[in-house]
Amino acid sequence: MNSFSNEEFDFTFLDEGFTAKDVLDQKINEVSASDDKDAFYVADLGDVLRKHVRWYKALPRVTPFYAVKCNDSKAIVKTLAALGAGFDCASKTEIQLVQSTGVPPERIIYANPCKQVSQIKHAANNGVQMMTFDSEVELMKVARAHPKAKLVLRIATDDSKAVCRLSVKFGATLKTSRLLLERAKELDIDIIGVSFHVGSGCTDPETFVQAISDARCVFDMGAELGFHMHLLDIGGGFPGSEDVKLKFEEITSVINPALDKYFPSDSGIRIIAEPGRYYVASAFTLAVNIIAKKVVLKEQSGSDDEEDTNGKTLMYYVNDGVYGSFNCILYDHAHVKPVLQKRSKPDERYYSCSIWGPTCDGLDRIVERFDMPELQVGDWMLFENMGAYTVAAASTFNGFQRPTINYVMSRPAWQLMQQIEEQGFRAEADEQDVGTLPLSCAWESGIEHHPATCASTSINV
Ligand SMILES: Cc1ncc(COP(=O)(O)O)c(C=O)c1O
């Protein structure tokens, strides 16, 4: 505990047998009598820990450098710092955030191929040496601003099947890579390796195989030119929840043989990755409150749609929207669906509903259509898997404040985290220990919950 500072990171211990869902229900019960029904998150830090252990089980040769951009909450950074992860930072501010938790500069990669010169200088002044590039201009900037930098050449991938494409903006082709290596040699800059990103929300693991094979080509080019490259960075793109077609282990089972083929263990190449979504998506659940409601009668809507059930459709207005947490709908192509906090009664009528955010903008629609029982102003809706690309890009447009985040962790998870912090990660032992941790965030909707008070201690660490 003492290696943490005690600001901005407090969480509630879960009593044995209680889950993050219980905390959420408890909070809802607490505020139900009051008018103060602001949207809020419950985030399970134990879920982040479980992801970390699962990572090493699936990708034992790959060190994760968490992509801070995905969710820059200090509690997340501190948790991953304690677990010994590295960090992918995109800017001076992210570097400052990570370094404020005591992470040494060697555990940071400045993984933005196009950087402002003053921010390159900031990295140099703070010991951060690893950084990516994909152009000659960037090479020249780095040569002047940070001659001791250890550069990683980012190559383009075929990310046409990813949910969010990145190679439209970044990444050198193989042909350009050779020119860049030659130029780096002239400028006397150290190129230590190759990075790529298959696109966020990867749907085809073969993209990794092609990118790893391309990286091998660039390593060989580098060797011909006299570089001693020793770092492969396989980027992000891994799923963060189970509601996806392609599961994490399905991807890693394709990556591992490709790594063994192109970068065998005895090659001495260090392999890192930059997972963002993977670590945080499933840890966060958002609770929003219905602040307004409109009933649209069938004749009013002018729709002949047979499925406009029961003669009316319903519009709900909730207190977080696309300018807040649900910016993931616009920027991350997310499709969200609510889980009702109240159990529906048997034989309850279902209505076609739309769900809208609180701002005055017509763009602020969260769900276009969802069939559910009728709800009232003051009722709650939950949205699971809301940790990735949500809070990090949320604005306060129209004056609506961002939801507060309530962090929780079970005692066994806290103990395992401390153990990993003190002794480092011990693959087999920690995998066994994590198997005994209670699940917290991945609950079934409508599950029976404990009415009793569940959270015993609140701790600042
Ligand atoms: C350079 C870089 N690394 C890592 C990530 C994280 O990707 P993901 O959240 O898909 O793991 C991103 C996301 O945009 C990125 O741009």
The ligand as an ORCA input file, in Angstrom:
! r2SCAN-3c Opt
* xyz 0 1
  C      -0.673      3.597    -30.971
  C      -1.809      2.895    -30.300
  N      -1.530      1.883    -29.479
  C      -2.498      1.224    -28.802
  C      -3.823      1.581    -28.951
  C      -4.845      0.821    -28.149
  O      -5.608      0.039    -28.984
  P      -6.708     -0.961    -28.393
  O      -7.553     -0.189    -27.452
  O      -7.425     -1.452    -29.588
  O      -5.980     -2.056    -27.715
  C      -4.172      2.617    -29.837
  C      -5.568      2.985    -30.028
  O      -5.908      3.872    -30.765
  C      -3.137      3.302    -30.524
  O      -3.386      4.320    -31.342
*
